Every structure is written in structure tokens, then in C-alpha cells.
Amino acid sequence: MGRQWGPAMRIAEQAGCVVSASRAGQPEAGSWSCSGVILSRSQGLVLCHGGIFTPFLRAGSGALTAAEVAFLPGDSCDDDLRLHVQWSPTAASPAGGAERGRAERGRPGLCTPQCAGLEPGPPARHRGRPLQPPYPAELLLLLSCPAFRAHFARLFGREPAEQWRFASAAPDDEVSEDEEEDQLRALGWFALLRVKHDSEEAADERGTAVAVAPLGAVPKGAPLLACGSPFGSFCPDIFLNTLSRGVLSNAAGPLLLTDARCLPGTEGGGVFAVRPAGALVALVAAPLCWKAREWVGLTLLCAAAPLLRAAGAALGRLCPGTLAALLPPEVGAPWGLPLRDPGPPWAAAAVLVECGTVWGSGVVMAPRLVVTCRHVAPREMARVLVRPTTPKSAKIWGHVVFATQETSPYDIAVVSLEEELEGVHMPVPTEHFHEGIVASNTRDNNTGATYPHLNFSIPITVLQPALQRYSQTGDVGGLRDLDHAAEPVRVVWRLQRPLVEAPRSKL
């Protein structure tokens, strides 16, 4: 991943763990698992996702949505709840010692024979330091970040027609309404655990406590590293502390978005900054987002700093004393990171375009000219609303002056604004490198599958002459030529192989 990622990778792997919940007497049948973050190994404090606890709540998952409820004590769950935490050994931990003694006492690891599809037998020897058997743990409290829940309700809970889903299962998977409702209620809830290990084992765990980045200290666009265990406790030999990198895509208070790819089971996993190396920025709240039955390649995060502040306040009320003092504090900003970063000036050229109930992105090409996609604004003369990045409350009306035909591979619409966009840095079109405008994802019409990370883009060099002509003269004739694309372009658009030679006639 490159030299800059090395320190963050090491810290993230040492802070990652997997948490399993089951009922006493039936550890395999009816077990739930997710990822977690080790706040302090020596103190045994772990923060994980709260979704795995909904089957154990005495009052049901409805307790998570009760008014004015920001936390629940550990005894809110059934008495037969059993928790286990597994983490990898620290670099400072000896290869033998307490962990070897525990393994020799016959406690198996989590990677069961069912995982590998083999007959029961001794576990395979792990290369390097062996995985430790899971530790038992106790639930201290369930907690949420009220600001996260408020932002989530404001952004995603307004119109059911948007068809947003935040669940581990795909829209077509068979999931009961109760299970889906439980997942939605638990979104934004996390759990604070304490691992039960004896003094000898605690002495062997000499990893440092995690550093927490203040809310807003990591700017938009900054690189991030997500660490989680896909599929939870399934096959930790392969999946424990899997890494994925991305950037901080956007933020609304403590609700953060990243394009780092996360899979089911990584809920509760930590997301760390690259600079300062390994600072905990957030926890994964929902690894998969669906809109209108299509996967959105963004992961929903809850900022760690306000979550830990809420944990400290809850512990202070439940058990005044030393527990709250053991939580890692927010580190001040000695790294020179600004609390607010305007980002690159060209980023302000990206705007939100709304046409009726349809919305999408657009690019400002001139103070009164925006280019978007035809499928966002398909009808000429249609009125559209354009919202610039800054200020976010601003909005300007415009109308579509040109939209390509549906049969054209150039999925383009041009919007003329009624007012000028002020303070927006106009992008300078490239003359050689074919950077362009993302028009669509790739969709297999035979199977209905969509591939969000394979995009069809239109080079700006194709659009620039026609846009310049319209901007100077108001003539859309050059734009009309986009409806008559050459056959090679149509072949690429259809993802077909070009014919090497014309087929011979069979007559």
C-alpha cells in the first residue's frame, strides 16, 4: 500500500478484533458476530457495533428507538448472553507465555473445521504468531451518538420513495421484516465491552491505547484505512483485521462517508487516519448502502470522538469512578491538521442537480453553465434546481437547453442557470489527457447486476468544442452532433467486442 500507509496499517491491525455473541449452552447455534476496536489492551476495553445485541435485549429492539434514550446499561440484555473477543497478538507479546498456555488447555480457535470444509482435527499451524483463542468479555453498556442519529434521520429518513436501505443483506435476499427493522434500529448503536483476562494475561498485552482524532480534525478527501473482519467470526485465519483504504468522502457532523470498501461483518470496525498515523477517526456503522435496489459504493461511519464522549458520560452516570477515566482521550491537534479544510478549489465545481424527484451530480463549466447527465435531466426546457457546494444552503434555478437522445452513448445534458454561481473556481478543461464526466455505472441487462466501480466516462475533449460554441453563441448545433456518435464509440458503450472483419453474406 505504499510507505505512507505502513505505520497506520500496523496500528490498525493491532487495534482490530472480532466480537461474538451467543447464548449459554448453544455457542454455535444462534451466534452473532461483528468487528470491534480495542481501545486499550491492558485494560481490556473494546468498542464494537450494537447490532449483534438486538436478539438479547430484554425489552426488544424497540428500546433502541425510545425517546431520549442515548445508552442502555449492560443488564439490559438477557442473563444467558455470552460474549467472546478475539484479537491478534501484539508485536510486544511473546510467542508463547499466557496465550500458549491457554491454547494448550485445549481451547480451540474460532476457525472451525466447518470453515475450511475439513474433518475435525487439530487446527493448522498459523504462520508467524498464532491466533489467540477468544477471551470472554462482559457488556458494560450499549450507547449511541445522538447527533449521528439526528443527522441520519434528517438525511435518509425524509422520503420513503428514495428507497434507501442500510443492511448487510442484498435487497433480493430473504430477510424477515423483523430482522430488517432490528438492523435499522441498531444503526448508530455501539457497545462497550470489557475483556475478562487474568493479571498474567493482562501483563502480556502491552499494546498502547488507541489515539482518537477530534471531530473535524481530518479534512474531507484525506486518506483513511478501514480495518474490520468480513463475515465476523467466520474464518479469522483469513478474514481477521482485513484492511481497505479510501478517503473521507463527506461529512455531516459525526455522520461520515468513505469509499473504503467494507463487507458484512465489518460493522464496528475502526477507520483510521493515515496522518496522523493510526488515529481512530470513526467506526463502521453500515458497510453496505442500497438505493433503489442498487448498491451504493459508500460506507456509513460514526465519528469516534463524540461516541467516546457519550460513553464517558454514560459510565459516569452508571458507575462513577475509574471506568470513564480509562477511555482514551481525544488527542489535541498537535499534528497541524486544520479543523476545517476547504479542499482543492476545483472541488467546488461539483454541484447537486435536482430535476423533479431525480437527482445527480453536475460540473460547473461557466458561471451560468452546468453539465450533467441525460438520465438526471432528460427533457429539454425542464426546470432544474442546482445546489452548489458552498454555501450549502444556496440554490439556483435553471433549465435544460440540451439533452442527448436515449440512443446516444453520450449521456449528457446541459443546464443554463438563471443566476451566476459566485465564488466557484471554474475547472480548466484538459487538452490532451482524456479526463471526463462519469455518465453511468456498468449494468448487465441479462442478469440485472450492476457494477458500481466500472464506470463509463465521457472525455471532456469530446464535449469542449461544443460547449465552447454554445457558451459563446448560444448555438446548440455542436451539441446535437453528440446524437450521432461513431460506431466504435457505440461498441464500447455496449461493452461489445468490435468485429475484426465484416461478416460474409450467407447468400
Secondary structure, DSSP 8 states (H G I E B T S, - for coil): --GGGHHHHHHHHHHEEEEEEEETTBSSTT-EEEEEEEEETTTTEEEEESGGGGGGBTT-GGGGGSTT--EEEGGGB-TTEEEEEEE---TTS-SSHHHHHHHHTT---S--HHHHT--S-S----SSS-----EEEEEEEEEE-HHHHHHHHHHHSS-GGG-EEE-SS-TTS---HHHHHHHHHHTTEEEEEEE---HHHHHH-------B--TT-S-TT-EEEEEE-TTTTS-HHHHTTEEEEEEEEEEETTEEEE-S---TT-TT-EEEETTTTT-EEEEEEES-EEETTEEES-EEEEEHHHHHHHHHHHHHHHS-SSTGGGS--B---TT---SS----GGGGGEEEEEETTEEEEEEEEETTEEEE-TTTS-STT-EEEEE-SSSTT--EEEEEEEE--TT-S---EEEEESS--TT-------SSS--EEEEEEEE-TTT--EEEEEEEEEEHHHHHHHHHHHHHH---HHHHGGGS--HHHHHHHTT----SS------
